[in-house]
């Protein structure tokens, strides 16, 4: 039986869900654990020309940037298929978001911090790292944060294992929404946040037009196709590496044998000269 809800991490569904700015604000303020004085107050969608471009691999979606009450910018990325070198790629994206401020005319003094949020359906870190993890640059001895340019927040959905009856906070409600959309028959009874309830309505497939659902389905097919291409490319690279390794081992073996023969002949010559 098909699920009542659609995958909110799908590119099309994610954009549809968070095109509602109040829902996006609620989500960010909750999962980033922002207190009064630090809450998100402005949201903007990043123009296409400002997105970083890479020749290899899938470009992560950098659609949203927002500003909080302290003036910090948050770059929100939807990434649901981690790939090789993903953490390096994430840091490159965040650096681009920071540097692009200067490229648009801001002085170094006017640069504001960037916080990158990553939501992933696969685990990136060890089991001792919690579902939501916060990563800052700190001084190694005092552990004080003195550099604020770049920070990262990762949400690893498989690590959220609470049942609907165990939900106790807005953070739990949002994590359950993302992690359990496929099994959910209806919103949890304990849910009180009207914006989370609206999020459930938005991803309910019966509320989608045929055209919107077609776009959702094509996005899923495109993602699956890219996964297959990346897998084949990886397998091809592994095979090429294996062949190159075998060739290198064979060459090294031949060179070693040739060197041993040369040394052997030299010692034989010296031996017979003495005799």
Secondary structure, 3 states (H helix, E strand, C coil): CCCCECCCCCHHHHHHHHCCHHHHHHHHHHHCCCCCCCCEEEEEECCHHHCCCCCCCCCCEEEEEEEECCCCEEEEEECCCCCCCHHHHHHHHHHHHHHHHHHCCCCHHHCCCEEEEEEECCCCCCCCCCCEEEEEECCCCCCCCCEEEEEEEEEEHHHCCCCHHHCCCHHHHHHHHHHCCCCCCCCCCCCCCHHHHHHHHHHEHHHCCHHHHHHHHHHHHHHHHHHHHHHHHHHHHHHHHHHHHHHHHHHHHHHHHHHHHHHHHHHHHHHHHHC
